[in-house]
Amino acid sequence: MTPHLTAFCVSFVFIFLKAWQQQNVVHKQFIWVMPTSFGLAMCEFYLIGLVARTGDFTIAFWMGTGAGLGAMLSMFLHGRMTKQ
């Protein structure tokens, strides 16, 4: 997988989890806080390493695109699951 596609996918998951975490905090879903936090840490660690290895500035476009789509999907799914 290319670094750009990898950055897109990992950013998608990272921001999906970040938005999910925010929804968990707002709705006091304590059971999901720790597992989501570990997922966030793994994604963040991987992305930092990926950017450091490639040094390619254009990777930011793919990270931003994945992040935006991940946040929208997280909001949609959380709303469906909690009937909002």
N, C-alpha and C positions, 0 to 999 in steps of 0.2 A: 504494500500500500504506500502511496506517495506521502511525503510529509504534509502536503496540503490537505489531502483527504483525511489523513489521520488527525490533523489539527481540527478539521471540521467536525469529525465524529466525536472526538474527546471533548471539544468545546460544547457540542450539543448536549452530551451527557452531563458535563460539569454544570452548565447553566440550568439544565432541566432539574438537576438535583438541588441547585441553589434556590430556584423558584419553588420547588417542592418543599424544601426546608422552611422557607418563609411562610408558606401556607400552613405547614405543620405548627409553626410557632403561633401564628394568628389563631389557629383553631385548637391550640393546646393538645396536639397529638404527640404526647411525650414519648410514646413507644417508637416513633419513627426518627426521633432526633439523633440518637447516636449512630444508627446504621447509615443515615444520610450523611452525617458528618464524616464518617470514614470514607464513604464514596467520594465526597467532595475533596478530601485530602489526597486521595489517590489520583484523581483527575488533575488536580492542581499541580501536584508533584510531577506528573507525567508531562503536562503542558510546558512547565518551566524548563524541563530537560529537553523537550523537543525544540523549543524556540532557541535555547542555548546551542544545541547541536547544529541546527540549520543556519541560524543567523540571517534568515530570509525575511525581510520586512513584509513582503506580499502575503505571508502566512496570516497576517492580522486580518485580512479580508475574509479568509475562510473561517477563521476563529469567530469573527463577528457574525458571519452568516449562520454558522452552526449554533452560536449562542442565542441569537434571536429566535430561531426556529425551536430550539430546546425550551426556551422560556414560554413561548406560546403553547407548545404541546403540554407542558407541565400545568399551566393555568387551565387549559381546556380539560385535561384528564382529572385534575383535582376537583374542578367544579362539577364534573359529571359524577365523580365518586361521592361527593358530599352533597349532591343535589342542590347546588346553588344556581 
